[in-house]
Amino acid sequence: MPNIKSVIKDVKRSRQRHLRNQAAKSQIKTYVKKARAVIADPGAPPADVAQALSQTVSVIDKAHKRGIIHKNAAARRKSRLMKRAVQAAPHTA
C-alpha cells in the first residue's frame, strides 16, 4: 500500500473505476447473450428481435461513449450482432 496521500487516492479511484468498468462490460455481455438467444429463436417475432438489438446497441454505445470499450471494439460487437440477425432473418423474395 502506498504511503503518499495522493497515490492512496489514485489507487482508490482506480479501484472504483475498475468496478464500474467491470459492471459495464458484464452488462454488455448479458445483453449480447440475450440478443443472440432471441435471434437464434426461430419463433421469435421480428419486433422482439428489433427491440433486443436496439437495447444491446444502446448499451454498447454507452460503454463506448464512457470510454469503457474502444470505438472499434464497439463497432465490431455491433457488426457481429447485426450479421447474425441478418443471417437468421427469414429471407423473403
N, CA, C and O atoms as a printed pandas DataFrame, in Angstrom:
     atom_number atom_name residue_name chain_id  residue_number  x_coord  y_coord  z_coord
0              1         N          MET        A               1    0.857   -1.190    0.000
1              2        CA          MET        A               1    0.000    0.000    0.000
2              3         C          MET        A               1    0.892    1.239    0.000
3              4         O          MET        A               1    1.869    1.300    0.747
4              5         N          PRO        A               2    0.563    2.221   -0.830
5              6        CA          PRO        A               2    1.398    3.429   -0.904
6              7         C          PRO        A               2    1.279    4.289    0.362
7              8         O          PRO        A               2    0.300    4.209    1.105
8              9         N          ASN        A               3    2.307    5.108    0.576
9             10        CA          ASN        A               3    2.324    5.995    1.743
10            11         C          ASN        A               3    1.878    7.404    1.398
11            12         O          ASN        A               3    1.389    8.131    2.263
12            13         N          ILE        A               4    2.042    7.795    0.149
13            14        CA          ILE        A               4    1.727    9.166   -0.261
14            15         C          ILE        A               4    0.211    9.317   -0.416
15            16         O          ILE        A               4   -0.464    8.475   -1.009
16            17         N          LYS        A               5   -0.300   10.427    0.143
17            18        CA          LYS        A               5   -1.740   10.632    0.207
18            19         C          LYS        A               5   -2.377   10.656   -1.185
19            20         O          LYS        A               5   -3.423   10.043   -1.394
20            21         N          SER        A               6   -1.761   11.352   -2.127
21            22        CA          SER        A               6   -2.338   11.458   -3.468
22            23         C          SER        A               6   -2.334   10.100   -4.184
23            24         O          SER        A               6   -3.243    9.798   -4.956
24            25         N          VAL        A               7   -1.322    9.301   -3.926
25            26        CA          VAL        A               7   -1.249    7.979   -4.551
26            27         C          VAL        A               7   -2.304    7.050   -3.945
27            28         O          VAL        A               7   -2.889    6.223   -4.644
28            29         N          ILE        A               8   -2.536    7.194   -2.656
29            30        CA          ILE        A               8   -3.592    6.419   -1.994
30            31         C          ILE        A               8   -4.938    6.750   -2.640
31            32         O          ILE        A               8   -5.742    5.856   -2.904
32            33         N          LYS        A               9   -5.175    8.034   -2.892
33            34        CA          LYS        A               9   -6.412    8.467   -3.544
34            35         C          LYS        A               9   -6.489    7.925   -4.971
35            36         O          LYS        A               9   -7.558    7.521   -5.427
36            37         N          ASP        A              10   -5.366    7.918   -5.667
37            38        CA          ASP        A              10   -5.329    7.390   -7.036
38            39         C          ASP        A              10   -5.701    5.906   -7.057
39            40         O          ASP        A              10   -6.451    5.457   -7.923
40            41         N          VAL        A              11   -5.167    5.155   -6.095
41            42        CA          VAL        A              11   -5.469    3.729   -6.016
42            43         C          VAL        A              11   -6.956    3.528   -5.757
43            44         O          VAL        A              11   -7.586    2.656   -6.356
44            45         N          LYS        A              12   -7.511    4.337   -4.863
45            46        CA          LYS        A              12   -8.935    4.230   -4.532
46            47         C          LYS        A              12   -9.790    4.532   -5.766
47            48         O          LYS        A              12  -10.744    3.814   -6.065
48            49         N          ARG        A              13   -9.433    5.600   -6.472
49            50        CA          ARG        A              13  -10.167    5.961   -7.698
50            51         C          ARG        A              13  -10.055    4.854   -8.746
51            52         O          ARG        A              13  -11.030    4.514   -9.416
52            53         N          SER        A              14   -8.860    4.305   -8.872
53            54        CA          SER        A              14   -8.621    3.242   -9.847
54            55         C          SER        A              14   -9.494    2.026   -9.547
55            56         O          SER        A              14  -10.061    1.427  -10.460
56            57         N          ARG        A              15   -9.602    1.665   -8.283
57            58        CA          ARG        A              15  -10.433    0.520   -7.897
58            59         C          ARG        A              15  -11.906    0.789   -8.201
59            60         O          ARG        A              15  -12.620   -0.089   -8.684
60            61         N          GLN        A              16  -12.352    2.019   -7.911
61            62        CA          GLN        A              16  -13.746    2.367   -8.199
62            63         C          GLN        A              16  -14.027    2.297   -9.695
63            64         O          GLN        A              16  -15.051    1.760  -10.117
64            65         N          ARG        A              17  -13.115    2.841  -10.492
65            66        CA          ARG        A              17  -13.271    2.811  -11.948
66            67         C          ARG        A              17  -13.267    1.381  -12.463
67            68         O          ARG        A              17  -14.040    1.022  -13.352
68            69         N          HIS        A              18  -12.380    0.567  -11.889
69            70        CA          HIS        A              18  -12.293   -0.833  -12.295
70            71         C          HIS        A              18  -13.625   -1.543  -12.070
71            72         O          HIS        A              18  -14.101   -2.274  -12.939
72            73         N          LEU        A              19  -14.223   -1.324  -10.900
73            74        CA          LEU        A              19  -15.514   -1.947  -10.600
74            75         C          LEU        A              19  -16.598   -1.457  -11.551
75            76         O          LEU        A              19  -17.422   -2.240  -12.024
76            77         N          ARG        A              20  -16.593   -0.161  -11.827
77            78        CA          ARG        A              20  -17.588    0.426  -12.728
78            79         C          ARG        A              20  -17.424   -0.136  -14.139
79            80         O          ARG        A              20  -18.404   -0.473  -14.804
80            81         N          ASN        A              21  -16.169   -0.231  -14.587
81            82        CA          ASN        A              21  -15.898   -0.755  -15.925
82            83         C          ASN        A              21  -16.272   -2.229  -16.023
83            84         O          ASN        A              21  -16.832   -2.673  -17.025
84            85         N          GLN        A              22  -15.958   -2.979  -14.977
85            86        CA          GLN        A              22  -16.304   -4.401  -14.942
86            87         C          GLN        A              22  -17.814   -4.584  -15.055
87            88         O          GLN        A              22  -18.288   -5.448  -15.793
88            89         N          ALA        A              23  -18.561   -3.769  -14.322
89            90        CA          ALA        A              23  -20.019   -3.865  -14.343
90            91         C          ALA        A              23  -20.554   -3.556  -15.738
91            92         O          ALA        A              23  -21.462   -4.233  -16.221
92            93         N          ALA        A              24  -19.996   -2.540  -16.381
93            94        CA          ALA        A              24  -20.447   -2.158  -17.724
94            95         C          ALA        A              24  -20.132   -3.260  -18.730
95            96         O          ALA        A              24  -20.958   -3.564  -19.589
96            97         N          LYS        A              25  -18.951   -3.859  -18.634
97            98        CA          LYS        A              25  -18.580   -4.941  -19.553
98            99         C          LYS        A              25  -19.465   -6.159  -19.341
99           100         O          LYS        A              25  -19.842   -6.837  -20.297
100          101         N          SER        A              26  -19.794   -6.431  -18.087
101          102        CA          SER        A              26  -20.676   -7.545  -17.777
102          103         C          SER        A              26  -22.068   -7.293  -18.355
103          104         O          SER        A              26  -22.714   -8.208  -18.866
104          105         N          GLN        A              27  -22.517   -6.049  -18.269
105          106        CA          GLN        A              27  -23.828   -5.684  -18.807
106          107         C          GLN        A              27  -23.848   -5.885  -20.323
107          108         O          GLN        A              27  -24.833   -6.375  -20.875
108          109         N          ILE        A              28  -22.763   -5.508  -20.989
109          110        CA          ILE        A              28  -22.667   -5.710  -22.437
110          111         C          ILE        A              28  -22.807   -7.196  -22.754
111          112         O          ILE        A              28  -23.580   -7.582  -23.630
112          113         N          LYS        A              29  -22.054   -8.025  -22.034
113          114        CA          LYS        A              29  -22.091   -9.469  -22.285
114          115         C          LYS        A              29  -23.491  -10.033  -22.064
115          116         O          LYS        A              29  -23.949  -10.878  -22.833
116          117         N          THR        A              30  -24.170   -9.570  -21.021
117          118        CA          THR        A              30  -25.516  -10.046  -20.719
118          119         C          THR        A              30  -26.476   -9.687  -21.840
119          120         O          THR        A              30  -27.239  -10.537  -22.298
120          121         N          TYR        A              31  -26.446   -8.435  -22.287
121          122        CA          TYR        A              31  -27.352   -8.003  -23.346
122          123         C          TYR        A              31  -27.048   -8.702  -24.669
123          124         O          TYR        A              31  -27.967   -9.044  -25.414
124          125         N          VAL        A              32  -25.767   -8.916  -24.966
125          126        CA          VAL        A              32  -25.398   -9.625  -26.193
126          127         C          VAL        A              32  -25.916  -11.055  -26.135
127          128         O          VAL        A              32  -26.442  -11.571  -27.122
128          129         N          LYS        A              33  -25.769  -11.692  -24.982
129          130        CA          LYS        A              33  -26.240  -13.071  -24.828
130          131         C          LYS        A              33  -27.755  -13.146  -25.019
131          132         O          LYS        A              33  -28.254  -14.054  -25.685
132          133         N          LYS        A              34  -28.488  -12.193  -24.436
133          134        CA          LYS        A              34  -29.947  -12.165  -24.583
134          135         C          LYS        A              34  -30.343  -11.944  -26.039
135          136         O          LYS        A              34  -31.245  -12.605  -26.553
136          137         N          ALA        A              35  -29.659  -11.008  -26.701
137          138        CA          ALA        A              35  -29.970  -10.713  -28.103
138          139         C          ALA        A              35  -29.693  -11.927  -28.978
139          140         O          ALA        A              35  -30.484  -12.249  -29.865
140          141         N          ARG        A              36  -28.577  -12.599  -28.735
141          142        CA          ARG        A              36  -28.234  -13.787  -29.529
142          143         C          ARG        A              36  -29.271  -14.891  -29.316
143          144         O          ARG        A              36  -29.592  -15.628  -30.249
144          145         N          ALA        A              37  -29.791  -15.008  -28.101
145          146        CA          ALA        A              37  -30.814  -16.017  -27.823
146          147         C          ALA        A              37  -32.100  -15.699  -28.586
147          148         O          ALA        A              37  -32.733  -16.598  -29.139
148          149         N          VAL        A              38  -32.483  -14.427  -28.615
149          150        CA          VAL        A              38  -33.695  -14.024  -29.339
150          151         C          VAL        A              38  -33.503  -14.239  -30.841
151          152         O          VAL        A              38  -34.408  -14.711  -31.529
152          153         N          ILE        A              39  -32.322  -13.891  -31.338
153          154        CA          ILE        A              39  -32.039  -14.059  -32.768
154          155         C          ILE        A              39  -32.065  -15.536  -33.153
155          156         O          ILE        A              39  -32.575  -15.890  -34.215
156          157         N          ALA        A              40  -31.522  -16.392  -32.304
157          158        CA          ALA        A              40  -31.450  -17.823  -32.596
158          159         C          ALA        A              40  -32.813  -18.505  -32.522
159          160         O          ALA        A              40  -33.000  -19.570  -33.110
160          161         N          ASP        A              41  -33.767  -17.907  -31.807
161          162        CA          ASP        A              41  -35.095  -18.500  -31.669
162          163         C          ASP        A              41  -35.877  -18.295  -32.964
163          164         O          ASP        A              41  -36.187  -17.159  -33.321
164          165         N          PRO        A              42  -36.204  -19.391  -33.683
165          166        CA          PRO        A              42  -36.895  -19.231  -34.967
166          167         C          PRO        A              42  -38.329  -18.723  -34.812
167          168         O          PRO        A              42  -38.888  -18.169  -35.759
168          169         N          GLY        A              43  -38.926  -18.900  -33.649
169          170        CA          GLY        A              43  -40.306  -18.454  -33.445
170          171         C          GLY        A              43  -40.425  -17.042  -32.906
171          172         O          GLY        A              43  -41.533  -16.570  -32.650
172          173         N          ALA        A              44  -39.295  -16.358  -32.728
173          174        CA          ALA        A              44  -39.334  -15.004  -32.153
174          175         C          ALA        A              44  -39.883  -14.014  -33.172
175          176         O          ALA        A              44  -39.457  -14.007  -34.327
176          177         N          PRO        A              45  -40.834  -13.173  -32.746
177          178        CA          PRO        A              45  -41.353  -12.157  -33.668
178          179         C          PRO        A              45  -40.269  -11.127  -34.016
179          180         O          PRO        A              45  -39.397  -10.839  -33.196
180          181         N          PRO        A              46  -40.328  -10.586  -35.214
181          182        CA          PRO        A              46  -39.322   -9.595  -35.620
182          183         C          PRO        A              46  -39.250   -8.383  -34.694
183          184         O          PRO        A              46  -38.192   -7.772  -34.542
184          185         N          ALA        A              47  -40.384   -8.040  -34.077
185          186        CA          ALA        A              47  -40.398   -6.892  -33.164
186          187         C          ALA        A              47  -39.509   -7.163  -31.943
187          188         O          ALA        A              47  -38.809   -6.268  -31.470
188          189         N          ASP        A              48  -39.542   -8.395  -31.442
189          190        CA          ASP        A              48  -38.701   -8.766  -30.295
190          191         C          ASP        A              48  -37.229   -8.728  -30.662
191          192         O          ASP        A              48  -36.391   -8.273  -29.884
192          193         N          VAL        A              49  -36.927   -9.212  -31.859
193          194        CA          VAL        A              49  -35.543   -9.196  -32.331
194          195         C          VAL        A              49  -35.057   -7.756  -32.452
195          196         O          VAL        A              49  -33.952   -7.430  -32.019
196          197         N          ALA        A              50  -35.878   -6.904  -33.036
197          198        CA          ALA        A              50  -35.503   -5.497  -33.212
198          199         C          ALA        A              50  -35.292   -4.807  -31.870
199          200         O          ALA        A              50  -34.361   -4.019  -31.708
200          201         N          GLN        A              51  -36.160   -5.109  -30.912
201          202        CA          GLN        A              51  -36.039   -4.495  -29.586
202          203         C          GLN        A              51  -34.764   -4.967  -28.881
203          204         O          GLN        A              51  -34.056   -4.169  -28.268
204          205         N          ALA        A              52  -34.482   -6.252  -28.972
205          206        CA          ALA        A              52  -33.271   -6.795  -28.340
206          207         C          ALA        A              52  -32.025   -6.176  -28.960
207          208         O          ALA        A              52  -31.085   -5.811  -28.253
208          209         N          LEU        A              53  -32.023   -6.061  -30.285
209          210        CA          LEU        A              53  -30.881   -5.442  -30.967
210          211         C          LEU        A              53  -30.725   -3.985  -30.553
211          212         O          LEU        A              53  -29.615   -3.521  -30.295
212          213         N          SER        A              54  -31.832   -3.273  -30.493
213          214        CA          SER        A              54  -31.798   -1.857  -30.125
214          215         C          SER        A              54  -31.233   -1.653  -28.722
215          216         O          SER        A              54  -30.393   -0.781  -28.501
216          217         N          GLN        A              55  -31.697   -2.458  -27.789
217          218        CA          GLN        A              55  -31.214   -2.345  -26.412
218          219         C          GLN        A              55  -29.729   -2.670  -26.329
219          220         O          GLN        A              55  -28.979   -1.980  -25.639
220          221         N          THR        A              56  -29.308   -3.705  -27.021
221          222        CA          THR        A              56  -27.909   -4.122  -26.983
222          223         C          THR        A              56  -27.003   -3.073  -27.595
223          224         O          THR        A              56  -25.948   -2.757  -27.044
224          225         N          VAL        A              57  -27.413   -2.532  -28.736
225          226        CA          VAL        A              57  -26.621   -1.490  -29.395
226          227         C          VAL        A              57  -26.518   -0.260  -28.500
227          228         O          VAL        A              57  -25.474    0.389  -28.440
228          229         N          SER        A              58  -27.599    0.052  -27.811
229          230        CA          SER        A              58  -27.599    1.199  -26.899
230          231         C          SER        A              58  -26.592    0.996  -25.763
231          232         O          SER        A              58  -25.844    1.912  -25.423
232          233         N          VAL        A              59  -26.576   -0.195  -25.184
233          234        CA          VAL        A              59  -25.649   -0.489  -24.089
234          235         C          VAL        A              59  -24.203   -0.414  -24.582
235          236         O          VAL        A              59  -23.333    0.123  -23.896
236          237         N          ILE        A              60  -23.956   -0.957  -25.778
237          238        CA          ILE        A              60  -22.604   -0.934  -26.349
238          239         C          ILE        A              60  -22.171    0.506  -26.614
239          240         O          ILE        A              60  -21.043    0.887  -26.302
240          241         N          ASP        A              61  -23.066    1.301  -27.188
241          242        CA          ASP        A              61  -22.739    2.702  -27.490
242          243         C          ASP        A              61  -22.454    3.506  -26.217
243          244         O          ASP        A              61  -21.551    4.343  -26.199
244          245         N          LYS        A              62  -23.217    3.254  -25.169
245          246        CA          LYS        A              62  -22.989    3.958  -23.906
246          247         C          LYS        A              62  -21.624    3.605  -23.321
247          248         O          LYS        A              62  -20.919    4.470  -22.801
248          249         N          ALA        A              63  -21.264    2.336  -23.412
249          250        CA          ALA        A              63  -19.954    1.908  -22.895
250          251         C          ALA        A              63  -18.834    2.570  -23.691
251          252         O          ALA        A              63  -17.819    2.976  -23.125
252          253         N          HIS        A              64  -19.022    2.677  -24.997
253          254        CA          HIS        A              64  -18.009    3.343  -25.827
254          255         C          HIS        A              64  -17.934    4.825  -25.489
255          256         O          HIS        A              64  -16.847    5.394  -25.397
256          257         N          LYS        A              65  -19.085    5.439  -25.307
257          258        CA          LYS        A              65  -19.123    6.871  -25.008
258          259         C          LYS        A              65  -18.426    7.190  -23.685
259          260         O          LYS        A              65  -17.799    8.240  -23.547
260          261         N          ARG        A              66  -18.538    6.283  -22.719
261          262        CA          ARG        A              66  -17.896    6.478  -21.415
262          263         C          ARG        A              66  -16.423    6.089  -21.425
263          264         O          ARG        A              66  -15.719    6.272  -20.433
264          265         N          GLY        A              67  -15.960    5.547  -22.557
265          266        CA          GLY        A              67  -14.547    5.188  -22.657
266          267         C          GLY        A              67  -14.220    3.832  -22.063
267          268         O          GLY        A              67  -13.059    3.538  -21.777
268          269         N          ILE        A              68  -15.234    3.007  -21.876
269          270        CA          ILE        A              68  -15.014    1.698  -21.273
270          271         C          ILE        A              68  -14.501    0.714  -22.315
271          272         O          ILE        A              68  -13.646   -0.123  -22.026
272          273         N          ILE        A              69  -15.036    0.823  -23.536
273          274        CA          ILE        A              69  -14.513   -0.005  -24.623
274          275         C          ILE        A              69  -14.110    0.896  -25.786
275          276         O          ILE        A              69  -14.639    1.997  -25.943
276          277         N          HIS        A              70  -13.196    0.435  -26.576
277          278        CA          HIS        A              70  -12.681    1.184  -27.727
278          279         C          HIS        A              70  -13.758    1.277  -28.804
279          280         O          HIS        A              70  -14.629    0.412  -28.895
280          281         N          LYS        A              71  -13.695    2.323  -29.613
281          282        CA          LYS        A              71  -14.729    2.518  -30.637
282          283         C          LYS        A              71  -14.753    1.374  -31.638
283          284         O          LYS        A              71  -15.823    0.991  -32.113
284          285         N          ASN        A              72  -13.580    0.819  -31.968
285          286        CA          ASN        A              72  -13.550   -0.297  -32.915
286          287         C          ASN        A              72  -14.118   -1.568  -32.292
287          288         O          ASN        A              72  -14.738   -2.380  -32.979
288          289         N          ALA        A              73  -13.907   -1.734  -30.999
289          290        CA          ALA        A              73  -14.475   -2.891  -30.298
290          291         C          ALA        A              73  -15.998   -2.782  -30.287
291          292         O          ALA        A              73  -16.697   -3.776  -30.485
292          293         N          ALA        A              74  -16.506   -1.583  -30.058
293          294        CA          ALA        A              74  -17.955   -1.362  -30.071
294          295         C          ALA        A              74  -18.515   -1.639  -31.464
295          296         O          ALA        A              74  -19.542   -2.304  -31.603
296          297         N          ALA        A              75  -17.846   -1.134  -32.481
297          298        CA          ALA        A              75  -18.292   -1.348  -33.858
298          299         C          ALA        A              75  -18.260   -2.830  -34.216
299          300         O          ALA        A              75  -19.176   -3.335  -34.865
300          301         N          ARG        A              76  -17.212   -3.521  -33.796
301          302        CA          ARG        A              76  -17.079   -4.951  -34.086
302          303         C          ARG        A              76  -18.203   -5.743  -33.429
303          304         O          ARG        A              76  -18.793   -6.621  -34.058
304          305         N          ARG        A              77  -18.501   -5.443  -32.177
305          306        CA          ARG        A              77  -19.564   -6.162  -31.468
306          307         C          ARG        A              77  -20.917   -5.938  -32.135
307          308         O          ARG        A              77  -21.690   -6.878  -32.321
308          309         N          LYS        A              78  -21.196   -4.687  -32.493
309          310        CA          LYS        A              78  -22.467   -4.375  -33.149
310          311         C          LYS        A              78  -22.547   -5.042  -34.522
311          312         O          LYS        A              78  -23.594   -5.562  -34.907
312          313         N          SER        A              79  -21.442   -5.021  -35.247
313          314        CA          SER        A              79  -21.404   -5.611  -36.578
314          315         C          SER        A              79  -21.677   -7.106  -36.529
315          316         O          SER        A              79  -22.457   -7.626  -37.328
316          317         N          ARG        A              80  -21.042   -7.792  -35.601
317          318        CA          ARG        A              80  -21.225   -9.238  -35.478
318          319         C          ARG        A              80  -22.658   -9.582  -35.101
319          320         O          ARG        A              80  -23.216  -10.574  -35.571
320          321         N          LEU        A              81  -23.251   -8.742  -34.241
321          322        CA          LEU        A              81  -24.623   -8.977  -33.821
322          323         C          LEU        A              81  -25.585   -8.774  -34.995
323          324         O          LEU        A              81  -26.494   -9.577  -35.210
324          325         N          MET        A              82  -25.375   -7.700  -35.746
325          326        CA          MET        A              82  -26.235   -7.410  -36.904
326          327         C          MET        A              82  -26.082   -8.498  -37.972
327          328         O          MET        A              82  -27.056   -8.899  -38.608
328          329         N          LYS        A              83  -24.859   -8.963  -38.154
329          330        CA          LYS        A              83  -24.597  -10.014  -39.132
330          331         C          LYS        A              83  -25.389  -11.275  -38.778
331          332         O          LYS        A              83  -25.974  -11.915  -39.652
332          333         N          ARG        A              84  -25.400  -11.624  -37.493
333          334        CA          ARG        A              84  -26.162  -12.783  -37.036
334          335         C          ARG        A              84  -27.647  -12.583  -37.281
335          336         O          ARG        A              84  -28.344  -13.497  -37.722
336          337         N          ALA        A              85  -28.128  -11.371  -36.990
337          338        CA          ALA        A              85  -29.553  -11.084  -37.150
338          339         C          ALA        A              85  -29.976  -11.203  -38.610
339          340         O          ALA        A              85  -31.042  -11.742  -38.910
340          341         N          VAL        A              86  -29.144  -10.701  -39.515
341          342        CA          VAL        A              86  -29.458  -10.757  -40.941
342          343         C          VAL        A              86  -29.447  -12.205  -41.429
343          344         O          VAL        A              86  -30.313  -12.606  -42.207
344          345         N          GLN        A              87  -28.471  -12.986  -40.975
345          346        CA          GLN        A              87  -28.396  -14.383  -41.391
346          347         C          GLN        A              87  -29.557  -15.208  -40.867
347          348         O          GLN        A              87  -30.021  -16.129  -41.539
348          349         N          ALA        A              88  -30.026  -14.883  -39.670
349          350        CA          ALA        A              88  -31.109  -15.656  -39.050
350          351         C          ALA        A              88  -32.477  -15.215  -39.552
351          352         O          ALA        A              88  -33.448  -15.961  -39.426
352          353         N          ALA        A              89  -32.570  -14.019  -40.115
353          354        CA          ALA        A              89  -33.864  -13.493  -40.568
354          355         C          ALA        A              89  -34.365  -14.322  -41.751
355          356         O          ALA        A              89  -33.587  -14.717  -42.620
356          357         N          PRO        A              90  -35.668  -14.577  -41.771
357          358        CA          PRO        A              90  -36.223  -15.318  -42.922
358          359         C          PRO        A              90  -36.131  -14.452  -44.182
359          360         O          PRO        A              90  -36.531  -13.288  -44.185
360          361         N          HIS        A              91  -35.605  -15.038  -45.231
361          362        CA          HIS        A              91  -35.446  -14.285  -46.473
362          363         C          HIS        A              91  -36.734  -14.356  -47.274
363          364         O          HIS        A              91  -37.208  -15.430  -47.644
364          365         N          THR        A              92  -37.282  -13.183  -47.526
365          366        CA          THR        A              92  -38.492  -13.109  -48.338
366          367         C          THR        A              92  -38.127  -12.475  -49.669
367          368         O          THR        A              92  -37.509  -11.412  -49.716
368          369         N          ALA        A              93  -38.510  -13.130  -50.730
369          370        CA          ALA        A              93  -38.160  -12.625  -52.066
370          371         C          ALA        A              93  -39.363  -12.097  -52.782
371          372         O          ALA        A              93  -39.252  -11.634  -53.917
